[in-house]
Amino acid sequence: MVSPVQDLDILADRFRAFAEECREASPLYCHLAASAASDRELLRLANTASQREAIPNLFMATVQYLLKNAPDEPLRKFYPSLTDIPQQAGESFPLFRQLCLNRSSSVQSMLQTRLVQTNEPRRAGCLLPSLSEVYRRGESDSLALVELGAAAGLLLQWDRYFYDYGA
């Protein structure tokens, strides 16, 4: 049973926050998420997601997944991962909205059956210098690390990654 966000304004705020998070990394997602935050129909569609914590992430991933299997979809021309020379994000929202509403049953199905995992290996980049300093200052030859949260032990394997901090 899906438990919707009680207030679409709260969901709109989540989309705005997601847009801010994407500002540097993805102008396209920033634009789409900010625009979706003002569109009640898209918010109602997004609100059908079974995963409550990362609705904007899941919504964007759903659309991109649908685009990968739609070679003639005009929205593809805005996605850097789907075209060699992506168009500017500013004109993308009407096509995004159209795709979401035209394929709402597919979008809803994916929102209700898929999950998003937001852990990133690059988060571990701060661990090596930090743990090295703890080890250097410590009185023991070993370190113990306990991970709390949903990273499934990803950060417990910090010593198995290659780290390149540049110059």
N, C-alpha and C positions, 0 to 999 in steps of 0.2 A: 504494500500500500504506500503510495507516494504521499509524503507529508509536505505540502507546499509552504513556501515562505508566506506568512500570514499577511504581510503588507508588501505590495509591489513596490512601494517607495523604498523599502529596505533593500529589495533586490536591485532596484535602479541604482542605489548607492553602491552596491557591490560591483555593478558594471562600471560605474564611474571610477571606483578605486582600481579595478582591473585596468581600465584605460590609462590611469596614471602610472601604474606599474609597467605598462607596455610603451610608454611615451618614448623612451630611448631605444629600446630593442626592436619594436615593431610599430612604425607609424600606422600601418594598416590596421592592426588589432586595436591600437589606441583609438583611431577614428571610428571603427565599427562598434567597439564597446561603448564609447561615449554616445554615439548615435542611438544604439540599441537601448541605452538607459532612458531615453526619452520616448520610446515607442512601446506603448502599452500592449499591443498585440504580440510583439516579440517577447516582452517580459512575461506575458501569460504563457507563451509557448515554452520559454526557458524554465518557467516555474514548475513544469511537469517533470523535471529531472529528479531521479531517485537519490542522487548524491547531492546532499544539501550544502556542503562546504565550498565547493569549487564550481558553482554553476557557470559563471562566465567562461572559465577555462574549458569546461566540458562543452559548452555551447559553441565556442569558436572551433574546438577540435572536431566537433560533429560536422560543422559546415565544411571545414577543410577536408575531412574524410569523404564527404559526399562529392566534393569537387574533384578529388582524385579519380573518381570513377565517372566523371562527366566531361569528356574532352571538348564538347561543344558549348559548355556553359560559359557565358560571357564574363562572369565574375572571376574566372580563372586568371584573366589578364592582369589582375591586381596582386596576385599572390607570388612573391618572389620564389617560393618553392615549386611553383607550377608553371612558371614562364621565365624565359631568359631575360626579358626586359619588361619588368612590371610597370604598370601605369601608376600614377600618383593616387594615393588613397582617397583623396577628396571626392572623387566621383563614384566610389564603390558602394556606398550604403544603399541606394535604391535597388541595385542588383542583388545585394546581400539580403535585403528585406524580401524581395521577390522570391529568391530561391528558398528562403526559410518558410515563407507562407505557402508557396506552391508545393513544397515537399514536406509540409508540416508533419505528415504521418511518419515519414522516415526520420525526420529530426526528433520527433517525440519518442519514437521507438528506440533510437540510439541514446537519447537522454535518460531513458528509463532502464537501459540494459548495460550501459557502459560506465566505466569509472575512469577517473583521471588521477594519475600519480604525479605529484608536483615535486618530488625529490630530485635534486640535481647533483651529480658527482662533483661539479665545480664548487659546491658548498664546502667540500672537504679541503679545499685549498688553504684555508686559514688554520687547519688543524696541525699540519706539519710544523710550521714555525712555532706555534703555541705549545705543542707537546714537546718539541725539541727544547724549548726554554724551560718547561717544567722539569724535564729530565735533567737538564744541565744544572738547575738549581737544587734538585732533589738529593736526598741522602740514600736513595735506593737505586738498584740496577734495573728495576722494571717499572712499568706504568700499567695502570688498570684503567680501562675506559668503560663507562656504562652509558648506553644510549637510551634516552627517553624519547618517546614519540613514535611516529609511524614510518620511520625510514627503513624499517626491516633490516637493520644491521648495516646499512650502506656505509654509515660513517664509522663503523667499527673496523672497517677494512682500509682505513686511511693509509696504512703502510704498504698497500698493494697497488697504489696509483703512482704514476709518474707525475712529478710536479715541475712545471717550468714557470718561474716567476719573471722571466725576461731579464733584462740588464739590471 
